[in-house]
């Protein structure tokens, strides 16, 4: 299975909202990003052993096979 290396999302109602956030593995202390679970939540695992769960109307993933 491919590994997610970048995850972009927006909590705004428009896809091209000015509030677009991005996480990259290896930057911003992000160790790993999981694919969405059955409820649509994405887990972003940080280096400090904390996990952030994100669910947004717009989500875009980049895997290692697309680099």
C-alpha positions in Angstrom: 0.0 0.0 0.0 1.2 3.5 -0.8 2.2 5.8 2.1 0.5 9.2 2.3 3.2 11.9 2.4 1.1 15.0 2.0 -2.4 15.8 3.1 -4.3 19.0 2.2 -7.7 20.0 3.6 -10.1 22.9 4.0 -12.9 23.3 6.6 -14.5 26.0 4.5 -17.7 25.5 2.5 -15.9 26.2 -0.8 -13.3 24.0 -2.3 -11.1 26.9 -3.2 -11.3 28.5 0.2 -8.5 30.7 1.5 -8.3 28.5 4.6 -6.5 25.5 3.1 -4.2 23.6 5.5 -1.5 21.1 4.6 0.5 18.5 6.5 3.6 16.8 5.1 5.3 13.8 6.6 8.7 14.8 7.9 7.7 18.5 8.3 5.8 20.2 11.1 6.7 17.2 13.3 4.3 14.9 11.4 5.5 11.3 11.5 2.6 9.5 9.7 -0.8 10.2 8.0 -3.4 7.5 7.9 -6.0 7.0 5.2 -9.6 8.0 6.2 -11.4 5.5 8.4 -14.9 4.3 7.9 -16.3 7.5 9.4 -14.2 9.8 7.1 -11.7 10.9 9.7 -8.0 11.2 8.9 -5.4 10.6 11.6 -2.3 12.8 11.6 0.3 11.3 13.9 2.8 13.8 15.3 6.4 13.1 16.6 5.3 14.1 20.1 3.0 11.0 20.3 -0.1 13.1 19.8 -2.7 12.3 17.1 -5.0 14.8 15.4 -8.2 13.6 13.8 -9.5 15.6 10.9 -12.7 15.4 8.9 -13.3 18.1 6.3 -15.5 18.7 3.2 -12.4 19.0 1.0 -9.4 16.6 1.4 -6.6 15.9 -1.0 -3.8 13.2 -0.6 -0.4 12.8 -2.2 1.2 9.4 -1.9 4.8 8.3 -2.4 4.0 6.8 -5.8 2.9 10.3 -7.1 6.2 12.0 -6.3 
